[in-house]
C-alpha cells in the first residue's frame, strides 16, 4: 500500500527519542498494508520505498530535522522513487497516481 510519514523535530531533541518516534511511525505505515489485506492470499506492495532527511534553520536560529518516508504501490506503469529530492535540496512526496497523460506542475 502507499503511505507517507513525516517527522519534524528540533535538532537538539535527544537522538534516542527521534529514532524511537521515527521507528514507530514508519512501522505503522509499513504494517498497515499487511493488516489491511490480511485476509487476502498475498500482500500488496510496496513496490518501492525510501527515506530522506533534511536539516534546516529557521529565522529565529532554531535548527530542525525533517524526516520523510514514502512507500509506493504501482498499480500500472513504472514507479517513481520517493521522496523525490531536487538538486536544490527540496523534497517532495505524494500519494496517488496521475492517469491519462495529465501534466503535473
N, C-alpha and C positions, 0 to 999 in steps of 0.2 A: 504494500500500500504506500501511497505518497504521504509524506509528512515533513513538516518544518518545525525546528526547535530553535529558539534563540535565548541566550542568557546574557544579560548585561550586568556586570559587577564593577564596583570600584576596584582599580588595580591593587589597592592596598588591602583588600579583603584577604583573609587567610587563604593560602593556596589550597589547603585541605578542604575548606568549605566550598571553594569554587569547583574543585574536582568532584566532590560528593554531589553537589547540586547538578552539575553537568552530567555525571554518570546516571543519576536517577532520571533526569529529564530525557536524555536520548534513549535510555532503556524503555521508557514509557512510549516513546514514539515508535521505536523498533518493534516492541512487543505487541502493540495494538493490532498490527496486521495479522499476526498469528492468532490472536484472540478473536478477531472479527471473522476469521474463516476457519475456526477450529472444527466446524462440522463438515468442511469441505475435504475432498480427497487430497488436495495439495495446496500448499501455501501460495499466496500471491506476492511476488516481489520481495524486496525492492530489486529492480534491475540495475540500479546504480545508487550510490550514496556517497556523501562527502561531508567534510567539516572544514570550517575556515575560522581563523582567529584574527581579530583586528584590534589594536590598541590605539586610542586617540585621547587627546587632551581638550577639555572644554575651555571656554574663555575665562572661567574662574580659576583655572590651573588644576582642576581635578582630572586625573588620568583614569580612564575607563577601559575595560576589556569587553569586547563583544565577541561571543562565540555563536556561530551558526552551524546547524546541521540540516541537511536536506536529503530525503530519500525519494527516488523516482520509480514509479511503476509505469512502464511503457506499454500502452495499450496497442499502439501501432506506430511504426516508424522508429527511427533511431532515438536514443536518449541523449540529452544534453547534460553533461556532468554539472551538478550543483553542489554548493553555491558557486555561482559564476563570479570570478574576480577579474576586473578590468585592469589594464596596465596602470591606471591612475590610483589603484588600490581600492576602489569602491567595490562593494559586494552586492550580489543580487540573488535571491532565492524566491521561487514561485511555486505555486501549486496549481496544476491544471494543464491542459493541452490546448493548442490552437489548431483547429482543423480547417481545411479548405483554403489554405494559402493566405490567410488573413495576415496583414502586416502588423508587426508589433514594434512600437516606438518607445 
